Amino acid sequence: MMVGATLWRYFATRFLVSILGLFAFAAVLIFIFDFLELVRRAADKEGFSVFTIAMVSLLRIPVLLEQVLPFATLFGAIMAFVTLSRSLELVIARASGMSIWQFAAPAMIVALVIGTLAVVAYNPLAVALKDHSDRLSVEIFGSSEKALLQTSSNAWLRQDGRDGETLLRASQSTDQGLHLYGVTIFAFDRNGVFRERVEANEAILGDGTWNMRNVVVYTANDEPRHYESYLVSTYLGPLEVRQSIASPDSVSFWDLPRLIELAQRAGLPAYRYSLQYETLFARPLLLAAMVLIAAAVSLRVSRFGGLGKMILGGITAGFVLYVLTELTKDLGGAGIISPVVAAWSPGIVATLMGFTILLHQEDG
């Protein structure tokens, strides 16, 4: 029993080091490319400094890395399996009577633990850091130049208010859509006739109004007028604004259930947020499935050579799972299929596929 426990800890450590090492390598690569792109965009702007750009990039990297974690698990597990096989450690383990399921179990446990921590701890931290990165970039470069540092597209919002209907466009948002930057509002009266265009550096949602700062108002008959502050009425509340503007990725795992409940009580569709919640909830299973896929594509070829086939098999498996995940995400986000089915099906399909291949390889 002591030898078995020691061997389990040894295998688990090897897999943990491989997965986290590949994850860290991906983080460094993403940071370098993101940092260089931000330097290219903002190098000629007032207030530019390498340190501040590095901080802005560093704080938003964790959110980007959430998409990398499944693939880091897949290729990290492949690397660990190949390394253990080439050093003959797996051969010795098999000769001592261990089955493939016994030395794959530590890797699956490691994947489940990493997936659980990624959901309950890493995701909230990554969301908070991304929001801080957005605020920091606004403070450093100003709201007019915030668009140079953001990668998301413009947000559009159609709304009604006491003064009539308005169409709002924002180049960037923070605080889950309640704080907007680079705002343009096209206002119409009750008869649908264009009334004015309002441009502001930023807008904050208040009680029935958008509180806008550093504003220029354009009308058809008068010269442009400048205001330090300006109010535009709206019937939208924080929940409706979040539903329309905020990306599900900008909401912490712990905040999603409350947002979903509020949306359902208000009669608003919550497909995107339900999908995000279920996707995060299913992440440990998806990472465990990646370990099974890694074992299926690496163990047999590592015994008889064929490193190229192994790499190709890993890339193919990762690509297929990525396509399946994106397809189900689009269908679930649109409400065509249940968010539960959309979020859990990639992990379940990958798990069943991995089990089937390993059973065929090992047990005939």
N, C-alpha and C positions, 0 to 999 in steps of 0.2 A: 504493500500500500504506500509506503514511504517513497519507494522508487517511482511508482505511478504518479504520485502527487508532484514529485520533483520534476518528472518528465513533462507533466502537464504545464507546470509553471514555466519550464524552459521553452516549450513550444509556444505558449501564450506570449511570453516575452519577445520571442523572435518575430511573431506576427505583429505584435504591437509596435515594435521598433520599425518594421518594414512599412507598415501602413502610415504611421505618423511621420516617418522620414520622407515618404513620397508626398504626403500632404504638405509638409514643410517646404519641400522642393517646389511644388506647385505654387505655394504661397509666394516664394521668392520670385519665381518667374512672372506671376501675375503682377506683383508689386513693381517689378522693373518695367514691364511694358506699360502699365497704367501710369507710373510716375513719369516716364519719358513722354507719354502722350499728353499729360497735363502740363509738363514743361513746354512742350511745343505749342500748346494752345495759349498759355498764359505768360509766356516769357516776356512779351512786350507790354504787359499790363502794369499799371502803377501798383506798388505794394508787393510786387513779386519777390519771392525769396525761395531758395531751394528748400530750406527747412520747413517753411509753411506748406509748400506743395507736397513735400514728403509726408507731413502729418495728415494732410487732407487725404492723400492716397492710402496711407497706412490704415486710417480709421475706417475706410470703406472696403478694404480688402476682405475682412471676415464675411461680409454678406456675399461677395462673389465666390468665396471659397465653399459656401454651402452647396453649390452646384457641383463642386469638384469632389466632395467627400465620397460619393459612391464609386467613382472611378479610381480614386486613390485607394480605396479598400480593395477593389478588384485587382489592380495592378500591383499593389503592395502585397496582397496575398499570393499572387502568381510569383512574385519575386521571392517571397519567403519559401514557398513550396519548392521552387527550382533550386534555391540555395541549400535547403535541407536535403534535397534529393542528390545533388551533386557532391555534397560532403558525405554522402552515404549514411546520414543520420536516419533518414526515413527507411532506408534499406535495413538497417539494424533494428529499428523499431518494428518493422514488419516481420523480421526474422524472430523477434522475441514474442510474437503472437499478437501484436496490435493490429487492428483492422484500420482501414482508411477512415472509418467513422470515429475511431478513438483519437487519432491524431488530427482530424479535422475539427473535432469538438472544441479544443481550446481556441482555435481561430474563430469559430462561430461565436463563442462566448465573448471573445475580445470585440468582435464586430457588434454584438448586441449591446455591450457596455458602451462602446464608442457612440453607437447610434442613440442610445438613451441620453448620454451626456450631451450629445449634439443638439438634442431636442430641448431638454429641460434647462440647460445652462448656456450652451454656445449660442443658440438662436436668439434668446433675449439679449445677450451681450452684443452680438453682431448687429442687431437692429438698433440698439442704443448707440453704438459706435457710428453706424451709418448716419443716423440723425444728427449726431454731434459733428460729424464730418461736413454735412450740409450746412449746419449753422456756422461752423468755423470758416468755411469758404466764403459765406456771405459776409461775415465780419471782416475778412481780410480783403476781399476783392470787390465787395459791394454787390447789391442785388442786380445791378445792370449788367454785371459781368458774370453772374452766377451761371448763366447758360453755357459759358465756355467750359465750365468744369463738370457739367452734368452729362449723363449719358442717356437719360430717358427722354422720350418725346414730349411735346407740349401737351398740357392737360386742357381739355375743353369742357365747359359746364354750361348747360342751359338752365335758367332759373327764372322764377317769377317773384315779384315783390310788390310793395305798396305803390310804387311809382310806375310799374309796368314790367314788361319782360326784358331780360338782359341775357346776353351771351358773353361768357367769361372765358378768357384764355390766360393760362399761366405757364411760364417757361420752366418753373420748378416749384416744388412744394416740400414743406417739412411739417412735423407734428401731425402726420397722417392726413395731410390735405387741409388742415385748418390755418396754416400760415403759407401764403403764396408769394412768389417773387416774379418780377417781370410781368405784371398783370395788365391786360387790356380788356376793357368791358365795352361792348356795343349795346347801348340802351335804346329801347323803343317804348313809345307810349302805349296806352290801352288800345289804340286803333291799329297798332302795328307799324306806325310811322317812325322812322329813325329820328332819335332825339339828340344823342350825343355819343361821343367816343371818349372813354376815360382811360388814361394810361398812368400807371403808378408803379413805383419801385417795388412796393410790397403791399399786401392786404392780409388782414387778420379777421377771422370770423368772430363777430360779436353776437349780441342778442338781437337777432333779426336784421343785422346789417353787416356789410363788409367795411371794416375800418381801414381806409387806404391812406398811405403816406407818400409825400413827395409826388403830387398829382398834377397832371396836365389834362384839361378838359377841352375837347374840340367839338364845336357845333357847326352847323351848316352856314349860319348867318353871322357869327361873331368871331373875333380873334381868339386864339387859344388863351385859356386862363390857367394860371398856376395857383395851386393850393398846397399848404403844408399837410393838411389832412382833408379827407373827403369821405362821405358816407354813401353807400349804395345799398338800398333795401333788398332783402331777400327773405323768402319764406322757408328757406332750407335751414335745417339744424345741423349740428355736428355730425350726426349719424348719416344723414343723406349726403353730406359733403364727402365723408370718408368713403361711402359706397361708390361715389362717382369719381373721385380723384385718387384716393389713396390706393397704392398697390398692396396686395395681400402680403408681399414680402416685407413691407415696412411695418407690419404689426407683429408684436411678440407672440410667441406660442401661448403664454399665459393670458394674454389679452384677447385672443381670438374667441374663446367660448362666450365671453361677455358681449363682444361685438356681434357675434352670430345671433345670440339670444335677443339683443336689442333690435336687430334688423328683422328678425322673424316676428317679434311683437308689433313692430311698426308696419308689417306687411310688405317689407322690401325684400328683394331677392338676395340671398346670401350664399349663392353657389360658389363664388370665388373664394370667400373666406372659409367656408366649410371644406372646400377642396384643399386649401392651404393647411388647415388644421389636421385633416385626415392624412395628408401627405407627410406632415411632420410626425404624426403619430405612427405612421407605417415605416418610418425611416429605419429603425432597428432591424425590421424584417428584411428590408431591401439590402442592407449591408450584410446581413447573414447570408442572403441569397448570392451576393457577390462572392463570398468566400466559397460557396458550393460551385459556382461557375468557374472560379479560379482553379479549384481542385480538378474539375472536369477537363479543363483545357490544358492543364500543365503537368499533371502527374504522369499520364501515360507517355507523352512525348519526351518528358525529362528522363524517362528510363532508357529510351532508345534513341536519344538525340532528337533533332528536329526543333531547334530553338525558333527558327523562322515560323514554322507552323504554329507553335505555341503563341508567339506574339500576334500572328494574324488571327488566331482563334480568339484571343483576348480582346483584340480590337473589334472583331466582328460581334462578339457577344456584347461588348459595351455599346456599340453602335445600335444594335437591335433593341437593347433595353432602353437606350436613350430615345429612339424613335417611338417605342411603345409608350414610354412615360409621357412624352410630349403630346402624343395623339390622345391618350386618355385624359391628360390635363386640359386640352382644348375642349374635348367633349364634356368633361365634368364642369369646367368653368362656364360653359354655355348652358348648362342645365339639361343637356341631351341625355346624359346618363347620370346616375347617382354619384355624388362626390365620394362616397365610401367605395363604390366599385372602381371609380377612376383612380383613387389614391392607392388602394390595396392591390389591385390586379397586377401591376408590374412586379411587385415583390413576390406575390403568390406564384405567378407564372415563372419567374426566374428560379424560385425555390423548387418548384416541381420539375423544371427542366434540369436543374443541377442534380437533384436526387435521382432522376431517371437515368441520366448519363452515367453517374457514378455507380448506380446499381448494375447497369449494363456492363461497365468496364470491370468492376470488381467481382460481381457475383454472377456474371454471365447471363 
